[in-house]
Amino acid sequence: MTHAADGSPGSARAVYPGTFDPFTPGHLDVVDRARRIFDQVTVLVAVNDGKRPSGTTVARAREIRGLLPAGWENVAVAAWHGLTADYCRLNGCGLIIRGVRNSTDFSHEYELAAMNEALGVATLFMPARPELAAMSSTAVRALRA
């Protein structure tokens, strides 16, 4: 693909943000599908003040990096404290990717997408594969306890 690398329309750089606590097979599936569409995908391990993750953003980013297959050369992982739209502007990413499992996810994500659109960054929703839709980070944490 040949696209602008500055985050302008037509850019082939995307960001997949989340707390990823933990990083689930559903998250991995979204990254896999996104990396096949975009030239570069950054898994952005972010802070969410409404959640209390089990580790720091840096530790979670390190863990995710270790889970990604070696051949996924167009996937990067970064830790970030701030607005996703700010990260996108600073790093030339033209699109935010969000996975949605159900209508509740969609309602919440739609509100975030509207805010990010107002800040100049569009969002692409990727529906979860049916076999992964019931899995959430919360459920995975409960199973580990």
N, C-alpha and C positions, 0 to 999 in steps of 0.2 A: 504494500500500500504506500502511496505517496501522499502525504498530507502536511499541512502546516504544523510545526512543532511549538507554536506559540500560544496554544489554547484557543485560537480563533475558530470560528465555525469551520468545520472540515478537519479539525485536529483529530488525530488518532490516539490521543493520550487520555486515559480515564483514571479515575480514583474510585476505589471501593472502600468507603470508610465504615468503621464500626468499633465497638469495644472488644469484640471477639474474645469473650471470656466464658468459655473457651472457644477456640476456632473449631467449628463443627464440619462434618462432611458436606452439609448444605453450603457453608461458606466456601469450602474448597471447590464445590461444583460451580458456584457463581464465578469464582476466579477463573476456573478452567474455561467456561464458556466465554467470558469476557476476553481472555487472552487470545482467543481464536478470532475475535472481532477487531480488537484494537492493537495498534503497534506497541503500545506500552500501557500496562496496568499497574497502578500502585495500590497495594493493600495498605490503607491508612489506619493505623491503630490509634484511636482517638480517646479522649477523655469525655465521659458523659457524667455530669454532676449528679444526675439522677440514679446512677449506679455505683456500686462499690466493688470494683473488680478485684480479683484475687492477687494480682500482681501489678507492677508498674507498666506503663505503656511500653517502655524499652524492653522489659522482660517478656511481655506478650509478643512484641514484634520479633524478638529473637526466637521465641518458640515457633511462631508462624513461619519464619524463614526456614527453620529446620524441617517443617512439615511439607514444604513445597518441593515437588519433583525437580531434580537438577536440570532437566531439559527445558524448564519454563524460563528461558532467558529474558523474555519480555515482561516478567513480573518482578516488581520490587516491593519491598516492605519498608514502611517508615512509621515512626512514632510521631504524634503531633498533639500539641496542646493549643487549641484555638479553633476558629471556624473552618470548616472544610472548604468553604468558598475562598477563604484567604489562602489556604494551602494551594488550591487550584490556580489562583491568580499568580502566586509566587513561583509556581512550578510549571506553568504552561499546560495545565490540564483543562481540557474543554468540557469535561463531562463527569458527572457523579453517577456511579452505578449503585443501585440498591436492590437487594433481593427481597421479595415479598412472598410470604407463605400463605396468607389468607386475607380476608377483607379487613380485619383489624389492623394487620401490618400495613395494608394499603392506605387506610385512612390516616394513620400516623405518618407514614412516609410521604403521602401527598402534601401534608402540611409543611414538612421539611423541604420538599421539592419546590413548593411555591416560594418559600423564604429564599432558598438558594437561587431560584430563577430571578427573583428581585435583586439578588446580589450579583447577577450576571453569569451564573453557571447552571446549565441544564442538567436534568436527571433522567436516567434511563432505568426503568423498572424491569427486573428479570424475575419472572415467576419461578418459584421453587418447583423442582421436579416432584411429581406426586409422591414418590417413595421417600422423599426427604422433607416434605412439607410439615410433618408432625414434629420434627426435631427442632428444638430451640436450645440456645445456650443455657437457659434456665433449666430445661429438662435434663440436659447433659450434666450440669452441676449437681442436680438432685440425685441422679443415678450414681455419681461419684461419691456422694456423702454416705 
